[in-house]
Amino acid sequence: MQLPAPLLNFEQYLYWDDYTNHPNTIGCRIRLSGRVDEPALKVSSEKALTMHPLLRTRLAVKGSRLRWSEVSDSPIIVRLEERFLTQPYVKKIDLSKEIGGQLHWASDGRNATLNFLMHHATADGLGGLQVVSDWMTAYANETSLNHNSDSTPKLAKVRRVDSDLLDSRGNHGFLSWKFLKKIPKQMIGLLGVWEFLRNRPVSLKPVSESEIVSEATVDDKVQPKSLRETYPGLETIEVGSIDELQTLANKESVTANDLVLHNIFVGVANWRRELEYGSDDDLLRIMVPMNLRTIRDRYLPAANKASLVSLDRKQAKCVAGKELLDSIRFQMNVIQNNDLGFTFLHMLGLYRWLPGGLQRIARKDRVGSTVLVTNLGEPFKRTVLPKDQCGKVIVGDMRLEGFDLIAPLRPNTHAAFAIYRYADKLMISLTYNNRVISKQEANRLGELVKIEIQQHLNTT
């Protein structure tokens, strides 16, 4: 990667959309059983983080001009108190003062929790989990070397990474003939932009206009460290067998992702009805990150190569059934067939030249979405490390018991669902704003979504 280098429009947007008490930091939190080898942890963490240039690069900020400017060879690795074995941990990363990728970890001698934190401008969820996968390989190799000093151990193959691909990470083929032929169809995206700007979604838990303003100004006052360290809340939900869900999706002629979106819409609506929040006239919006990687990006280091699309539904329409599911499949087909995942990037390019620039849309005084839903697939499916009989990855002398994606919550978006597969199970990480939603409310929300998925499986 050639430095200095300008930020992509999406990277700039994510930089400006970052606040002290709503940090735009993505957390990949992994839970391991076994005694951690501290020297191996340090060496392997340095190796994994230095494989990804954006994670060790600072920004030069001059007014509204931003440039990737300086690479550090010293990753940030911090040991936390034991309470962070179970308590989620995220922090704001100031890219003008510190590098974008860090490791914060805790251990009690029998178990360990590692929090790989990355500013969202430097990595999306898939990029962050690439870093975790690279760390697991490096750690397994390092412990193997430490334990076999008198022989030549068999080391796991390290994944290839080509940092030169970062120079073209913003090249989405907009000038290719294949894309130019779709320009007439891209006009459909203009209607989507108009609806996105016109529609006014509600927050998950109703808040007044004055509370929205208050939520916007809370970031102007740094809260006590003790309060920031308890944010956000996190629930991990085991839903069931992924094979059953995929079988049902095939039977319904939809994707597994369509089914999950359907059940989250229904679960959210039922949660709001049960707690008597809002009304059926409210507009619910799910924001969905779209992965824009292609086969040419298979060696791309961690980066945020994604975009955003939105799905809006009246709460009254969010009832379990074929009508809602078919409408989601139709909308996702239109988005995919016409490459409308790029529309948000086009909109950012336009805003960049308007007064106020990209800072203009990084607003805190409105509701951007009701919830966010991201599908991570099966991140460690192709790991070179061994697995036990349950399908859990063996990492040196430790075992990966589970992991979570702590999604960055934006102001007035109170919850985010990360869907993924691990050890033959469908899992959900529910990140929630515990300043607004109680643990009991979040637990019930996760429970209702799980019930919807399982009922869908049982009744079909």
Helices and strands as residue ranges (DSSP letters): E 5-6, H 9-16, E 25-33, H 38-50, G 53-56, E 57-62, E 65-71, E 76-79, G 82-85, E 101-107, E 111-119, H 125-147, G 163-168, H 177-180, H 183-198, H 209-217, G 218-220, H 225-228, E 233-241, H 242-252, H 256-274, E 283-291, G 295-297, E 306-314, G 315-317, H 322-337, G 340-342, H 343-351, G 357-360, E 371-375, E 394-395, E 398-406, E 415-422, E 425-432, H 439-459
